[in-house]
Amino acid sequence: MRSIAILVACAAVTVGTLPMIVDTPASAQTTQSDSKVIWEKIKGSWNQTKGAVKEQWGKLTDDDLLEIEGRRDQLVGKIQTRYGITREQAEAQVSTWEKTRARDM
């Protein structure tokens, strides 16, 4: 039940910020650059990061995490498949999670 509440909250936050991202392409480019840096760090510490991913998305299996190997696009695809949501929704969840990880790094 908690997972559903988190997913709904993430979706609500993302929907509210989407127009700002669409209206400011320069901001989106900065975000892409920041995202690449974050994912390089995540890839480098994937074994430690798997626990945080599993905590956030409990439906992902250990085999899924082995297949993902720290690749963002793979994570988005697995979330989409396991939770039966759109790619955009999965992207939004991962973006929100990234921001949390970036603060912790």
C-alpha positions as CSV (number, residue, x, y, z in Angstrom):
1,M,0.0,0.0,0.0
2,R,2.9,2.3,0.9
3,S,4.4,1.7,-2.6
4,I,1.2,2.8,-4.3
5,A,1.1,6.0,-2.2
6,I,4.7,6.8,-3.1
7,L,4.0,6.1,-6.8
8,V,1.0,8.5,-6.7
9,A,3.0,11.2,-5.0
10,C,5.8,10.9,-7.5
11,A,3.4,11.1,-10.4
12,A,1.7,14.1,-8.9
13,V,5.0,15.9,-8.4
14,T,6.1,15.1,-11.9
15,V,2.9,16.2,-13.6
16,G,3.1,19.5,-11.7
17,T,6.7,20.1,-12.9
18,L,6.4,18.9,-16.5
19,P,5.2,22.2,-17.9
20,M,8.2,24.0,-16.4
21,I,10.6,21.5,-18.0
22,V,8.9,21.7,-21.4
23,D,8.9,25.5,-21.3
24,T,12.6,25.8,-20.5
25,P,14.8,23.8,-22.8
26,A,18.0,25.2,-21.3
27,S,16.9,23.9,-17.9
28,A,16.2,20.5,-19.4
29,Q,19.7,20.3,-20.9
30,T,21.2,21.1,-17.5
31,T,19.0,18.4,-16.0
32,Q,20.2,15.9,-18.6
33,S,23.8,16.7,-17.9
34,D,23.2,16.4,-14.1
35,S,21.4,13.1,-14.7
36,K,24.3,11.7,-16.6
37,V,26.7,12.5,-13.8
38,I,24.3,11.0,-11.2
39,W,24.0,7.8,-13.3
40,E,27.8,7.5,-13.7
41,K,28.0,7.5,-9.9
42,I,25.1,5.0,-9.6
43,K,26.7,2.7,-12.1
44,G,30.0,2.8,-10.2
45,S,28.3,1.8,-7.0
46,W,25.6,-0.4,-8.4
47,N,26.0,-3.2,-5.8
48,Q,25.4,-0.6,-3.1
49,T,22.6,1.1,-5.0
50,K,20.6,-2.1,-5.7
51,G,19.3,-2.1,-2.2
52,A,17.9,1.4,-2.6
53,V,16.3,0.5,-6.0
54,K,14.8,-2.6,-4.5
55,E,13.4,-0.6,-1.6
56,Q,11.8,1.9,-3.9
57,W,10.5,-0.6,-6.5
58,G,9.9,-3.8,-4.5
59,K,8.5,-5.6,-7.5
60,L,11.9,-5.7,-9.2
61,T,13.5,-9.1,-8.9
62,D,17.2,-9.8,-8.2
63,D,17.4,-11.0,-11.8
64,D,16.0,-7.6,-12.9
65,L,18.7,-5.8,-10.9
66,L,21.4,-8.0,-12.4
67,E,20.1,-7.2,-15.9
68,I,19.8,-3.5,-15.2
69,E,23.5,-3.2,-14.1
70,G,23.1,0.6,-13.3
71,R,21.7,1.5,-16.7
72,R,18.9,4.1,-16.4
73,D,17.0,3.1,-19.6
74,Q,17.0,-0.5,-18.4
75,L,15.6,0.5,-15.0
76,V,12.9,2.6,-16.6
77,G,11.9,-0.3,-18.8
78,K,11.8,-2.8,-16.0
79,I,9.7,-0.5,-13.8
80,Q,7.3,0.0,-16.7
81,T,7.0,-3.7,-17.2
82,R,6.7,-4.8,-13.6
83,Y,4.2,-2.1,-12.6
84,G,2.2,-1.9,-15.8
85,I,2.7,1.8,-16.2
86,T,3.6,4.0,-19.2
87,R,7.1,4.8,-20.1
88,E,6.5,8.4,-19.1
89,Q,5.3,7.4,-15.7
90,A,8.3,5.2,-15.2
91,E,10.6,8.0,-16.4
92,A,8.9,10.4,-13.9
93,Q,9.5,8.0,-11.0
94,V,13.1,7.5,-11.9
95,S,13.7,11.2,-12.2
96,T,12.2,11.8,-8.8
97,W,14.3,9.0,-7.3
98,E,17.4,10.4,-9.0
99,K,16.9,13.8,-7.4
100,T,16.7,12.1,-4.0
101,R,19.9,10.1,-4.7
102,A,21.7,13.2,-5.9
103,R,21.0,14.9,-2.5
104,D,22.4,11.8,-0.7
105,M,25.6,11.6,-2.8
